[in-house]
Amino acid sequence: MPTLRQTIGSVRGRRLISGGLLALLSLGLVEMWLVQGLVIPCRVVGDSMAPTLRGVHRRVTCGDCGFSFSCDAEGAVRAVCPNCGAMDQRLAERPDLVGDRVLIDRTAFWRCPPERWQVVALRDPTQSDRLVVKRVVGLPGETIEIRCGDVYADGRIVRKNFAQQQAAALLVHDADFPSQRPAVSSRWRSERSDSRWQCDAGRFFFSGTLVHGSRETSLDWLNYHHERRTAEDAVRPSAVLDLSGYNPGRARREEDVRAVSDLMLSLRVGQMSGRGSLWIRATDGCDDFRVRLAFESDGWRRWQVFHGEGEGDAGSFGVRTGGSEAHRIDVSLIDRQFLLAVDGRTVAVRRDLGDRPPTRGTDRPFGVAAEGIDVTIRQVRVYRDIFYRSVAGMQKIRLPADHFYVLGDNSSESSDSRIWGEYAAVDAKFLLGNVLVAIPSVTFGPVFGRYFQVPNPLGIRYIQRQGDRD
């Protein structure tokens, strides 16, 4: 019969053996996933997926509105602020930042094929020793074409759900960063001389208090005015255009610039009191929508969507809140569909607008009004969708089985299926994996005249896998 000391020694021996086996197994998994390449770390070099993924770039803070943005480091000495349009952003003294580091999951497509709008890594079909990153837009068996910036599959426009719209959204204007120059007006303004909207540092306040003993009956609209700005600070109304602040060194002829009608408005609503409604208006130059969000003392009660002069489609929120709690409201007209989301949840979609895109944009795509309530709105931002540009000689393409159509987010600069000729339909064997995360760099310095760059863990971005599901 073993003694107590022998028993304890036996238990310790088994624990040491188990611990050693576990350590060996862990090392094996690390080797399998990282060393042998099941998860591959790579660095982005080019700008075909900017601003989603950035190659070598420079970081600029606008000298007028204070907005911080990235731009390509090649071929330009000045940049244009994508937020306020100021043109005197000097680049010469800005250090070059290395491209984003990305992690690629090579096992992703072992489980299931790529989904539409997913960001993937693949071997360049025209140069197989080179890796590129693109977004999947066409699936096997489909006939793909590009019209007026949108993707069509089998003759029908391909529509994004709300999460997919967010993943592809490009900032047009952030009201938190208004121009500080007297000659440049706020882009959000009312046409009424007796407007009850007030603005302070990007926040907008509306008072629905009694006027001469009765409620104001006409809506006081606060409208977004999109404008183009010259070097002399002159401004003129303009539709949102497919210009990119990321590529200051790439001159575009005026006749080659396109109006973008696929836009999104995002705002936070808070500090509400009273009983009344918040209204949001959206137009793409072809269809007009108005949203009425009814509010009572215990929170949002219901919504109505009006299309043109038609009756409102009514629905319930089930959102209860105190007057100080903020809620995010998103309204978009993208891919010929109207979408309303509250706190990230889609509550209304209208997809009966047909497949023909608007032929022109508008300089006043959004408006906000209120009645019967005191309300504050903040974080008011306008976004646009990616405008996919056609190229000379481009035609419809029928994708064979196990073939995909891929495009870069920075459409005017991207080499992708549009120009790959016989390789436009990308064979699944070229697909390497799903892009998991992007890790930017942070710069320290100058120290003794030198800048130092290290990975910035606080800036890690998860590249979401956005499928076709709503």
C-alpha positions as a Markdown table, in Angstrom:
| # | Residue | x | y | z |
|---|---|---|---|---|
| 1 | Met | 0.0 | 0.0 | 0.0 |
| 2 | Pro | 1.6 | 3.4 | -1.1 |
| 3 | Thr | 2.5 | 5.8 | 1.6 |
| 4 | Leu | 1.0 | 9.4 | 1.7 |
| 5 | Arg | 4.4 | 10.8 | 0.5 |
| 6 | Gln | 4.3 | 8.4 | -2.5 |
| 7 | Thr | 0.7 | 9.4 | -3.3 |
| 8 | Ile | 1.5 | 13.1 | -3.2 |
| 9 | Gly | 4.6 | 12.5 | -5.4 |
| 10 | Ser | 2.5 | 10.6 | -7.9 |
| 11 | Val | -0.1 | 13.4 | -8.1 |
| 12 | Arg | 2.7 | 16.0 | -8.6 |
| 13 | Gly | 4.2 | 13.8 | -11.4 |
| 14 | Arg | 0.9 | 13.6 | -13.2 |
| 15 | Arg | 0.4 | 17.4 | -12.9 |
| 16 | Leu | 3.8 | 18.0 | -14.3 |
| 17 | Ile | 3.2 | 15.7 | -17.2 |
| 18 | Ser | -0.2 | 17.3 | -17.9 |
| 19 | Gly | 1.2 | 20.7 | -17.7 |
| 20 | Gly | 4.0 | 19.8 | -20.1 |
| 21 | Leu | 1.6 | 18.3 | -22.6 |
| 22 | Leu | -0.6 | 21.4 | -22.3 |
| 23 | Ala | 2.4 | 23.7 | -22.9 |
| 24 | Leu | 3.4 | 21.6 | -26.0 |
| 25 | Leu | -0.1 | 21.7 | -27.3 |
| 26 | Ser | -0.3 | 25.5 | -26.9 |
| 27 | Leu | 3.0 | 25.9 | -28.6 |
| 28 | Gly | 1.8 | 23.7 | -31.4 |
| 29 | Leu | -1.4 | 25.8 | -31.8 |
| 30 | Val | 0.7 | 29.0 | -31.9 |
| 31 | Glu | 2.9 | 27.5 | -34.5 |
| 32 | Met | 0.0 | 26.3 | -36.5 |
| 33 | Trp | -1.9 | 29.6 | -36.4 |
| 34 | Leu | 0.9 | 32.1 | -36.7 |
| 35 | Val | 4.1 | 30.5 | -37.8 |
| 36 | Gln | 2.6 | 28.2 | -40.4 |
| 37 | Gly | 0.3 | 30.9 | -41.6 |
| 38 | Leu | -3.4 | 30.2 | -40.7 |
| 39 | Val | -3.5 | 33.7 | -39.3 |
| 40 | Ile | -1.2 | 36.0 | -41.4 |
| 41 | Pro | 0.0 | 39.4 | -40.2 |
| 42 | Cys | 0.4 | 41.8 | -43.2 |
| 43 | Arg | 1.0 | 45.5 | -43.8 |
| 44 | Val | -1.1 | 47.5 | -46.2 |
| 45 | Val | 1.0 | 49.3 | -48.8 |
| 46 | Gly | -1.4 | 50.8 | -51.4 |
| 47 | Asp | -4.4 | 53.0 | -51.1 |
| 48 | Ser | -7.0 | 51.0 | -53.1 |
| 49 | Met | -9.1 | 50.3 | -49.9 |
| 50 | Ala | -8.7 | 53.7 | -48.2 |
| 51 | Pro | -10.0 | 55.0 | -45.9 |
| 52 | Thr | -11.1 | 51.5 | -44.7 |
| 53 | Leu | -7.5 | 50.3 | -44.9 |
| 54 | Arg | -4.7 | 52.7 | -45.4 |
| 55 | Gly | -1.2 | 52.3 | -46.9 |
| 56 | Val | 1.6 | 54.8 | -46.3 |
| 57 | His | -0.2 | 58.1 | -45.4 |
| 58 | Arg | -0.1 | 61.3 | -43.5 |
| 59 | Arg | -2.3 | 62.6 | -40.7 |
| 60 | Val | -3.5 | 66.1 | -40.9 |
| 61 | Thr | -5.5 | 68.4 | -38.6 |
| 62 | Cys | -7.5 | 71.0 | -40.5 |
| 63 | Gly | -6.3 | 74.5 | -39.6 |
| 64 | Asp | -9.8 | 75.9 | -40.0 |
| 65 | Cys | -12.4 | 73.4 | -38.5 |
| 66 | Gly | -10.0 | 71.3 | -36.5 |
| 67 | Phe | -11.1 | 68.0 | -38.1 |
| 68 | Ser | -8.4 | 65.3 | -38.2 |
| 69 | Phe | -8.1 | 63.2 | -41.3 |
| 70 | Ser | -5.7 | 60.9 | -43.3 |
| 71 | Cys | -4.5 | 61.3 | -46.8 |
| 72 | Asp | -2.1 | 59.6 | -49.3 |
| 73 | Ala | 1.5 | 60.6 | -48.7 |
| 74 | Glu | 2.4 | 60.6 | -52.4 |
| 75 | Gly | 2.4 | 63.3 | -55.0 |
| 76 | Ala | 0.9 | 66.3 | -53.1 |
| 77 | Val | 2.1 | 69.2 | -50.9 |
| 78 | Arg | -1.4 | 70.4 | -49.8 |
| 79 | Ala | -4.6 | 68.6 | -48.9 |
| 80 | Val | -8.3 | 69.6 | -48.9 |
| 81 | Cys | -10.2 | 69.0 | -45.7 |
| 82 | Pro | -13.0 | 66.5 | -46.4 |
| 83 | Asn | -15.1 | 68.1 | -43.7 |
| 84 | Cys | -15.1 | 71.8 | -44.3 |
| 85 | Gly | -13.4 | 72.0 | -47.7 |
| 86 | Ala | -10.5 | 74.3 | -46.6 |
| 87 | Met | -7.7 | 73.9 | -49.2 |
| 88 | Asp | -4.6 | 75.1 | -47.4 |
| 89 | Gln | -3.7 | 71.9 | -45.5 |
| 90 | Arg | 0.1 | 71.7 | -45.8 |
| 91 | Leu | 1.6 | 68.2 | -46.0 |
| 92 | Ala | 5.4 | 68.9 | -46.2 |
| 93 | Glu | 6.0 | 68.9 | -42.4 |
| 94 | Arg | 3.8 | 65.9 | -41.8 |
| 95 | Pro | 5.7 | 62.6 | -41.3 |
| 96 | Asp | 4.8 | 59.5 | -43.3 |
| 97 | Leu | 2.9 | 56.9 | -41.3 |
| 98 | Val | 3.3 | 53.3 | -42.2 |
| 99 | Gly | 0.3 | 51.4 | -43.5 |
| 100 | Asp | -2.2 | 49.6 | -41.3 |
| 101 | Arg | -1.3 | 46.2 | -40.1 |
| 102 | Val | -4.0 | 43.6 | -40.8 |
| 103 | Leu | -4.6 | 40.0 | -39.6 |
| 104 | Ile | -5.9 | 37.6 | -42.2 |
| 105 | Asp | -7.8 | 34.5 | -41.2 |
| 106 | Arg | -7.0 | 31.8 | -43.7 |
| 107 | Thr | -9.5 | 29.4 | -42.2 |
| 108 | Ala | -12.5 | 31.6 | -42.9 |
| 109 | Phe | -13.3 | 30.1 | -46.3 |
| 110 | Trp | -12.8 | 26.5 | -45.1 |
| 111 | Arg | -16.1 | 26.9 | -43.3 |
| 112 | Cys | -18.2 | 28.9 | -45.8 |
| 113 | Pro | -17.6 | 30.9 | -48.9 |
| 114 | Pro | -17.2 | 34.7 | -48.9 |
| 115 | Glu | -20.3 | 36.9 | -48.5 |
| 116 | Arg | -21.2 | 40.0 | -50.4 |
| 117 | Trp | -19.5 | 43.2 | -49.0 |
| 118 | Gln | -17.0 | 41.1 | -47.1 |
| 119 | Val | -13.4 | 42.5 | -47.0 |
| 120 | Val | -11.0 | 39.7 | -48.2 |
| 121 | Ala | -7.4 | 39.1 | -48.9 |
| 122 | Leu | -6.5 | 37.5 | -52.2 |
| 123 | Arg | -3.6 | 36.8 | -54.5 |
| 124 | Asp | -3.5 | 39.4 | -57.3 |
| 125 | Pro | -4.8 | 37.3 | -60.4 |
| 126 | Thr | -2.5 | 39.4 | -62.6 |
| 127 | Gln | 0.6 | 39.0 | -60.4 |
| 128 | Ser | 0.2 | 35.9 | -58.2 |
| 129 | Asp | 3.1 | 36.7 | -55.9 |
| 130 | Arg | 1.4 | 39.8 | -54.7 |
| 131 | Leu | -1.4 | 40.0 | -52.0 |
| 132 | Val | -4.2 | 42.5 | -52.3 |
| 133 | Val | -7.2 | 43.4 | -50.2 |
| 134 | Lys | -10.7 | 44.0 | -51.8 |
| 135 | Arg | -14.4 | 43.9 | -51.1 |
| 136 | Val | -16.5 | 41.1 | -52.5 |
| 137 | Val | -19.5 | 42.6 | -54.5 |
| 138 | Gly | -20.4 | 39.8 | -57.0 |
| 139 | Leu | -21.1 | 36.1 | -56.2 |
| 140 | Pro | -20.8 | 33.0 | -58.4 |
| 141 | Gly | -23.4 | 32.7 | -61.1 |
| 142 | Glu | -24.4 | 36.4 | -61.1 |
| 143 | Thr | -24.2 | 38.8 | -64.0 |
| 144 | Ile | -22.5 | 41.9 | -62.6 |
| 145 | Glu | -22.4 | 45.5 | -63.9 |
| 146 | Ile | -21.9 | 49.0 | -62.5 |
| 147 | Arg | -24.3 | 51.8 | -63.1 |
| 148 | Cys | -24.1 | 55.3 | -61.7 |
| 149 | Gly | -21.9 | 54.2 | -58.9 |
| 150 | Asp | -24.0 | 51.2 | -57.8 |
| 151 | Val | -23.5 | 47.5 | -58.2 |
| 152 | Tyr | -26.2 | 45.5 | -60.1 |
| 153 | Ala | -26.5 | 41.8 | -60.1 |
| 154 | Asp | -28.7 | 40.1 | -62.7 |
| 155 | Gly | -30.1 | 43.5 | -63.7 |
| 156 | Arg | -31.2 | 44.4 | -60.1 |
| 157 | Ile | -29.5 | 46.9 | -57.8 |
| 158 | Val | -27.7 | 45.2 | -54.9 |
| 159 | Arg | -28.8 | 46.7 | -51.6 |
| 160 | Lys | -26.9 | 46.9 | -48.4 |
| 161 | Asn | -28.5 | 46.4 | -45.0 |
| 162 | Phe | -27.8 | 49.0 | -42.2 |
| 163 | Ala | -24.7 | 47.3 | -40.9 |
| 164 | Gln | -23.3 | 47.1 | -44.4 |
| 165 | Gln | -24.0 | 50.7 | -45.1 |
| 166 | Gln | -22.2 | 51.7 | -41.9 |
| 167 | Ala | -19.1 | 49.6 | -42.9 |
| 168 | Ala | -18.8 | 51.4 | -46.3 |
| 169 | Ala | -19.9 | 54.9 | -45.1 |
| 170 | Leu | -17.5 | 57.8 | -46.0 |
| 171 | Leu | -17.8 | 61.0 | -43.9 |
| 172 | Val | -19.0 | 64.1 | -45.7 |
| 173 | His | -19.5 | 66.5 | -42.8 |
| 174 | Asp | -19.3 | 66.4 | -39.1 |
| 175 | Ala | -21.2 | 69.3 | -37.4 |
| 176 | Asp | -18.9 | 69.1 | -34.4 |
| 177 | Phe | -16.2 | 70.7 | -36.6 |
| 178 | Pro | -17.7 | 73.8 | -38.2 |
| 179 | Ser | -15.5 | 76.3 | -40.1 |
| 180 | Gln | -14.1 | 79.1 | -37.9 |
| 181 | Arg | -13.8 | 81.6 | -40.8 |
| 182 | Pro | -16.5 | 84.3 | -40.9 |
| 183 | Ala | -17.0 | 84.1 | -44.6 |
| 184 | Val | -18.1 | 80.4 | -44.3 |
| 185 | Ser | -21.5 | 79.8 | -42.9 |
| 186 | Ser | -22.7 | 76.8 | -40.9 |
| 187 | Arg | -23.9 | 74.0 | -43.2 |
| 188 | Trp | -26.9 | 73.5 | -40.9 |
| 189 | Arg | -29.2 | 76.5 | -41.0 |
| 190 | Ser | -32.8 | 77.5 | -41.1 |
| 191 | Glu | -34.3 | 79.8 | -43.7 |
| 192 | Arg | -36.7 | 81.4 | -41.1 |
| 193 | Ser | -35.8 | 84.7 | -39.5 |
| 194 | Asp | -37.8 | 83.7 | -36.4 |
| 195 | Ser | -36.2 | 80.3 | -36.2 |
| 196 | Arg | -36.2 | 78.7 | -32.7 |
| 197 | Trp | -33.1 | 76.6 | -33.6 |
| 198 | Gln | -29.9 | 77.6 | -31.8 |
| 199 | Cys | -26.4 | 76.1 | -32.3 |
| 200 | Asp | -23.5 | 75.9 | -30.0 |
| 201 | Ala | -20.3 | 74.0 | -30.8 |
| 202 | Gly | -22.0 | 71.4 | -33.0 |
| 203 | Arg | -25.1 | 71.0 | -30.8 |
| 204 | Phe | -28.5 | 72.1 | -31.9 |
| 205 | Phe | -31.2 | 73.2 | -29.5 |
| 206 | Phe | -34.9 | 73.6 | -30.3 |
| 207 | Ser | -37.5 | 75.1 | -27.9 |
| 208 | Gly | -41.1 | 74.0 | -28.4 |
| 209 | Thr | -42.5 | 76.3 | -25.7 |
| 210 | Leu | -45.7 | 78.2 | -26.1 |
| 211 | Val | -45.7 | 81.2 | -28.5 |
| 212 | His | -48.3 | 83.8 | -27.6 |
| 213 | Gly | -50.4 | 81.2 | -25.8 |
| 214 | Ser | -50.5 | 78.6 | -28.6 |
| 215 | Arg | -48.2 | 76.0 | -30.2 |
| 216 | Glu | -46.3 | 76.9 | -33.4 |
| 217 | Thr | -48.1 | 75.1 | -36.2 |
| 218 | Ser | -45.6 | 75.3 | -39.1 |
| 219 | Leu | -42.5 | 73.3 | -38.9 |
| 220 | Asp | -39.2 | 75.1 | -38.4 |
| 221 | Trp | -36.8 | 73.1 | -40.6 |
| 222 | Leu | -33.0 | 73.1 | -40.0 |
| 223 | Asn | -31.6 | 72.1 | -43.3 |
| 224 | Tyr | -28.2 | 70.8 | -44.4 |
| 225 | His | -26.6 | 72.8 | -47.2 |
| 226 | His | -23.8 | 71.1 | -49.0 |
| 227 | Glu | -21.3 | 73.5 | -50.5 |
| 228 | Arg | -18.0 | 73.6 | -52.4 |
| 229 | Arg | -15.3 | 75.9 | -51.3 |
| 230 | Thr | -12.6 | 77.8 | -53.2 |
| 231 | Ala | -9.2 | 78.9 | -52.1 |
| 232 | Glu | -10.5 | 82.4 | -51.5 |
| 233 | Asp | -13.2 | 81.0 | -49.1 |
| 234 | Ala | -16.0 | 81.6 | -51.5 |
| 235 | Val | -18.7 | 78.9 | -51.3 |
| 236 | Arg | -21.3 | 77.7 | -53.8 |
| 237 | Pro | -24.1 | 75.2 | -53.5 |
| 238 | Ser | -23.2 | 71.7 | -54.7 |
| 239 | Ala | -24.4 | 68.2 | -54.6 |
| 240 | Val | -22.2 | 65.8 | -52.7 |
| 241 | Leu | -19.5 | 64.6 | -55.1 |
| 242 | Asp | -17.4 | 61.5 | -55.4 |
| 243 | Leu | -14.2 | 63.4 | -54.6 |
| 244 | Ser | -11.9 | 61.9 | -52.0 |
| 245 | Gly | -9.9 | 63.9 | -49.5 |
| 246 | Tyr | -7.6 | 60.9 | -49.2 |
| 247 | Asn | -6.0 | 61.5 | -52.7 |
| 248 | Pro | -4.9 | 65.1 | -52.8 |
| 249 | Gly | -2.3 | 64.5 | -55.4 |
| 250 | Arg | -4.7 | 63.0 | -58.0 |
| 251 | Ala | -6.2 | 65.8 | -60.0 |
| 252 | Arg | -9.6 | 65.1 | -61.5 |
| 253 | Arg | -11.2 | 67.0 | -64.4 |
| 254 | Glu | -14.4 | 68.7 | -63.5 |
| 255 | Glu | -16.3 | 66.8 | -66.1 |
| 256 | Asp | -15.1 | 63.5 | -64.6 |
| 257 | Val | -16.5 | 64.3 | -61.1 |
| 258 | Arg | -19.9 | 62.6 | -60.3 |
| 259 | Ala | -22.7 | 63.6 | -58.0 |
| 260 | Val | -23.5 | 61.1 | -55.2 |
| 261 | Ser | -27.1 | 60.6 | -54.2 |
| 262 | Asp | -26.5 | 57.7 | -51.8 |
| 263 | Leu | -26.4 | 59.5 | -48.4 |
| 264 | Met | -26.9 | 58.9 | -44.7 |
| 265 | Leu | -27.7 | 61.2 | -41.8 |
| 266 | Ser | -26.7 | 60.2 | -38.3 |
| 267 | Leu | -27.5 | 62.1 | -35.1 |
| 268 | Arg | -28.1 | 61.7 | -31.4 |
| 269 | Val | -31.2 | 63.0 | -29.8 |
| 270 | Gly | -31.3 | 63.8 | -26.1 |
| 271 | Gln | -32.5 | 66.1 | -23.4 |
| 272 | Met | -36.1 | 65.9 | -24.5 |
| 273 | Ser | -39.2 | 67.2 | -22.7 |
| 274 | Gly | -42.8 | 67.8 | -23.6 |
| 275 | Arg | -45.1 | 65.9 | -25.9 |
| 276 | Gly | -44.6 | 66.3 | -29.7 |
| 277 | Ser | -42.5 | 65.1 | -32.6 |
| 278 | Leu | -39.1 | 65.2 | -34.2 |
| 279 | Trp | -39.1 | 65.3 | -38.0 |
| 280 | Ile | -36.4 | 64.2 | -40.4 |
| 281 | Arg | -36.5 | 64.9 | -44.1 |
| 282 | Ala | -34.4 | 63.0 | -46.7 |
| 283 | Thr | -34.2 | 63.3 | -50.4 |
| 284 | Asp | -31.8 | 61.9 | -53.1 |
| 285 | Gly | -33.0 | 64.4 | -55.8 |
| 286 | Cys | -35.6 | 61.9 | -57.0 |
| 287 | Asp | -37.5 | 60.6 | -54.0 |
| 288 | Asp | -38.5 | 62.5 | -50.9 |
| 289 | Phe | -39.1 | 61.0 | -47.5 |
| 290 | Arg | -40.2 | 62.5 | -44.2 |
| 291 | Val | -40.0 | 60.7 | -40.8 |
| 292 | Arg | -42.1 | 61.7 | -37.8 |
| 293 | Leu | -40.9 | 60.4 | -34.5 |
| 294 | Ala | -43.6 | 60.9 | -31.9 |
| 295 | Phe | -42.3 | 61.5 | -28.3 |
| 296 | Glu | -44.1 | 61.5 | -25.0 |
| 297 | Ser | -42.9 | 62.0 | -21.4 |
| 298 | Asp | -41.9 | 58.4 | -21.0 |
| 299 | Gly | -40.0 | 58.0 | -24.3 |
| 300 | Trp | -40.4 | 57.4 | -28.1 |
| 301 | Arg | -43.8 | 56.0 | -28.9 |
| 302 | Arg | -44.2 | 55.5 | -32.6 |
| 303 | Trp | -42.9 | 56.5 | -36.0 |
| 304 | Gln | -44.4 | 57.4 | -39.4 |
| 305 | Val | -42.7 | 57.4 | -42.7 |
| 306 | Phe | -44.1 | 59.6 | -45.5 |
| 307 | His | -43.0 | 59.0 | -49.1 |
| 308 | Gly | -43.7 | 62.1 | -51.2 |
| 309 | Glu | -47.2 | 63.3 | -50.6 |
| 310 | Gly | -48.4 | 59.8 | -49.6 |
| 311 | Glu | -49.8 | 58.7 | -46.3 |
| 312 | Gly | -47.4 | 57.7 | -43.5 |
| 313 | Asp | -46.5 | 54.1 | -42.7 |
| 314 | Ala | -46.9 | 53.9 | -39.0 |
| 315 | Gly | -45.0 | 51.6 | -36.5 |
| 316 | Ser | -44.1 | 51.4 | -32.8 |
| 317 | Phe | -40.7 | 51.8 | -31.2 |
| 318 | Gly | -41.1 | 50.3 | -27.8 |
| 319 | Val | -38.2 | 52.7 | -26.7 |
| 320 | Arg | -38.7 | 54.2 | -23.2 |
| 321 | Thr | -36.4 | 56.8 | -21.9 |
| 322 | Gly | -35.9 | 59.6 | -19.5 |
| 323 | Gly | -35.5 | 63.1 | -20.9 |
| 324 | Ser | -31.7 | 63.1 | -20.5 |
| 325 | Glu | -30.9 | 59.8 | -22.2 |
| 326 | Ala | -29.6 | 60.1 | -25.8 |
| 327 | His | -30.7 | 57.9 | -28.7 |
| 328 | Arg | -29.0 | 57.5 | -32.0 |
| 329 | Ile | -31.2 | 58.0 | -35.1 |
| 330 | Asp | -29.9 | 57.1 | -38.6 |
| 331 | Val | -31.8 | 57.8 | -41.9 |
| 332 | Ser | -30.4 | 56.8 | -45.3 |
| 333 | Leu | -31.3 | 56.8 | -48.9 |
| 334 | Ile | -28.7 | 54.3 | -50.3 |
| 335 | Asp | -29.0 | 51.8 | -53.1 |
| 336 | Arg | -32.5 | 53.0 | -54.0 |
| 337 | Gln | -33.9 | 52.2 | -50.6 |
| 338 | Phe | -35.0 | 54.2 | -47.6 |
| 339 | Leu | -33.9 | 53.0 | -44.2 |
| 340 | Leu | -34.6 | 54.2 | -40.6 |
| 341 | Ala | -32.6 | 52.9 | -37.7 |
| 342 | Val | -32.9 | 53.7 | -34.0 |
| 343 | Asp | -30.0 | 52.8 | -31.7 |
| 344 | Gly | -28.5 | 50.6 | -34.4 |
| 345 | Arg | -31.7 | 48.6 | -35.0 |
| 346 | Thr | -33.5 | 48.9 | -38.3 |
| 347 | Val | -37.1 | 49.8 | -37.7 |
| 348 | Ala | -38.3 | 50.8 | -41.2 |
| 349 | Val | -37.2 | 50.0 | -44.8 |
| 350 | Arg | -38.8 | 51.0 | -48.1 |
| 351 | Arg | -37.4 | 49.1 | -51.1 |
| 352 | Asp | -40.1 | 49.9 | -53.7 |
| 353 | Leu | -38.2 | 52.8 | -55.3 |
| 354 | Gly | -37.2 | 50.9 | -58.4 |
| 355 | Asp | -33.7 | 50.2 | -59.7 |
| 356 | Arg | -33.1 | 53.3 | -61.7 |
| 357 | Pro | -30.7 | 55.6 | -59.8 |
| 358 | Pro | -31.2 | 59.4 | -59.6 |
| 359 | Thr | -29.5 | 61.2 | -62.4 |
| 360 | Arg | -28.4 | 64.1 | -60.2 |
| 361 | Gly | -27.9 | 64.8 | -56.5 |
| 362 | Thr | -29.1 | 67.7 | -54.4 |
| 363 | Asp | -27.4 | 70.3 | -52.3 |
| 364 | Arg | -30.0 | 70.0 | -49.5 |
| 365 | Pro | -30.4 | 66.2 | -48.9 |
| 366 | Phe | -31.5 | 66.4 | -45.2 |
| 367 | Gly | -33.5 | 68.5 | -42.8 |
| 368 | Val | -34.5 | 68.3 | -39.1 |
| 369 | Ala | -37.6 | 69.9 | -37.5 |
| 370 | Ala | -39.4 | 69.6 | -34.2 |
| 371 | Glu | -42.9 | 70.5 | -32.8 |
| 372 | Gly | -44.2 | 70.5 | -29.3 |
| 373 | Ile | -41.0 | 69.5 | -27.6 |
| 374 | Asp | -37.7 | 70.9 | -26.3 |
| 375 | Val | -34.9 | 68.8 | -27.8 |
| 376 | Thr | -31.1 | 68.8 | -28.2 |
| 377 | Ile | -29.5 | 67.0 | -31.1 |
| 378 | Arg | -25.7 | 66.4 | -31.3 |
| 379 | Gln | -23.1 | 64.3 | -33.2 |
| 380 | Val | -24.8 | 65.3 | -36.4 |
| 381 | Arg | -23.0 | 63.7 | -39.3 |
| 382 | Val | -23.6 | 63.2 | -43.0 |
| 383 | Tyr | -22.1 | 60.2 | -44.8 |
| 384 | Arg | -22.0 | 59.0 | -48.4 |
| 385 | Asp | -21.8 | 55.6 | -49.9 |
| 386 | Ile | -18.9 | 54.3 | -52.0 |
| 387 | Phe | -19.4 | 55.5 | -55.6 |
| 388 | Tyr | -18.0 | 52.7 | -57.8 |
| 389 | Arg | -16.7 | 54.3 | -61.0 |
| 390 | Ser | -17.0 | 52.7 | -64.4 |
| 391 | Val | -13.9 | 52.4 | -66.6 |
| 392 | Ala | -13.5 | 52.5 | -70.4 |
| 393 | Gly | -14.6 | 49.4 | -72.1 |
| 394 | Met | -16.2 | 48.0 | -69.0 |
| 395 | Gln | -19.1 | 45.6 | -69.7 |
| 396 | Lys | -21.4 | 43.2 | -67.9 |
| 397 | Ile | -19.7 | 40.0 | -66.7 |
| 398 | Arg | -21.2 | 36.6 | -66.0 |
| 399 | Leu | -19.4 | 35.0 | -63.1 |
| 400 | Pro | -18.7 | 31.3 | -63.5 |
| 401 | Ala | -19.2 | 28.9 | -60.6 |
| 402 | Asp | -16.6 | 29.5 | -57.8 |
| 403 | His | -15.8 | 32.9 | -59.1 |
| 404 | Phe | -16.2 | 36.3 | -57.5 |
| 405 | Tyr | -16.2 | 40.0 | -58.4 |
| 406 | Val | -14.1 | 42.3 | -56.1 |
| 407 | Leu | -13.7 | 46.1 | -55.9 |
| 408 | Gly | -11.6 | 48.5 | -53.9 |
| 409 | Asp | -13.3 | 51.1 | -51.6 |
| 410 | Asn | -11.1 | 53.9 | -53.1 |
| 411 | Ser | -12.7 | 53.4 | -56.5 |
| 412 | Ser | -10.9 | 56.1 | -58.5 |
| 413 | Glu | -7.5 | 54.7 | -57.5 |
| 414 | Ser | -8.2 | 50.9 | -57.1 |
| 415 | Ser | -6.9 | 48.1 | -59.4 |
| 416 | Asp | -9.6 | 45.5 | -59.2 |
| 417 | Ser | -12.1 | 43.4 | -61.2 |
| 418 | Arg | -13.0 | 46.4 | -63.3 |
| 419 | Ile | -9.6 | 46.5 | -65.0 |
| 420 | Trp | -8.3 | 43.0 | -64.6 |
| 421 | Gly | -9.5 | 42.0 | -68.1 |
| 422 | Glu | -9.6 | 38.2 | -68.4 |
| 423 | Tyr | -9.1 | 37.9 | -64.6 |
| 424 | Ala | -12.1 | 40.1 | -63.7 |
| 425 | Ala | -13.9 | 37.0 | -62.4 |
| 426 | Val | -11.7 | 36.0 | -59.5 |
| 427 | Asp | -11.3 | 32.2 | -59.1 |
| 428 | Ala | -12.0 | 31.1 | -55.5 |
| 429 | Lys | -8.5 | 29.5 | -55.4 |
| 430 | Phe | -7.0 | 33.0 | -55.4 |
| 431 | Leu | -8.9 | 34.0 | -52.2 |
| 432 | Leu | -6.6 | 33.8 | -49.2 |
| 433 | Gly | -8.9 | 34.6 | -46.3 |
| 434 | Asn | -11.0 | 37.1 | -44.4 |
| 435 | Val | -9.5 | 40.3 | -43.0 |
| 436 | Leu | -10.1 | 40.2 | -39.2 |
| 437 | Val | -8.6 | 43.5 | -37.8 |
| 438 | Ala | -6.7 | 46.5 | -38.8 |
| 439 | Ile | -4.0 | 48.0 | -36.5 |
| 440 | Pro | -2.8 | 51.5 | -37.1 |
| 441 | Ser | 0.4 | 53.1 | -36.0 |
| 442 | Val | 1.0 | 56.0 | -33.6 |
| 443 | Thr | 3.9 | 58.4 | -34.1 |
| 444 | Phe | 6.2 | 59.8 | -31.3 |
| 445 | Gly | 8.6 | 62.6 | -31.9 |
| 446 | Pro | 10.4 | 64.3 | -33.2 |
| 447 | Val | 13.2 | 63.1 | -30.9 |
| 448 | Phe | 16.6 | 64.3 | -32.1 |
| 449 | Gly | 14.9 | 65.0 | -35.4 |
| 450 | Arg | 13.5 | 61.6 | -35.9 |
| 451 | Tyr | 9.9 | 60.2 | -35.6 |
| 452 | Phe | 9.2 | 56.8 | -34.1 |
| 453 | Gln | 6.1 | 54.7 | -34.9 |
| 454 | Val | 4.7 | 51.8 | -33.0 |
| 455 | Pro | 1.4 | 49.8 | -33.3 |
| 456 | Asn | -1.5 | 51.6 | -31.6 |
| 457 | Pro | -3.6 | 49.1 | -29.7 |
| 458 | Leu | -6.2 | 51.8 | -28.9 |
| 459 | Gly | -6.9 | 52.2 | -32.6 |
| 460 | Ile | -7.6 | 48.6 | -33.5 |
| 461 | Arg | -10.5 | 48.3 | -35.8 |
| 462 | Tyr | -12.4 | 45.0 | -36.2 |
| 463 | Ile | -13.3 | 44.5 | -39.9 |
| 464 | Gln | -16.8 | 43.1 | -39.6 |
| 465 | Arg | -18.0 | 40.3 | -41.7 |
| 466 | Gln | -21.2 | 41.8 | -43.1 |
| 467 | Gly | -23.3 | 39.3 | -45.0 |
| 468 | Asp | -26.6 | 39.7 | -46.9 |
| 469 | Arg | -28.7 | 39.2 | -43.8 |
| 470 | Asp | -30.7 | 42.1 | -42.3 |
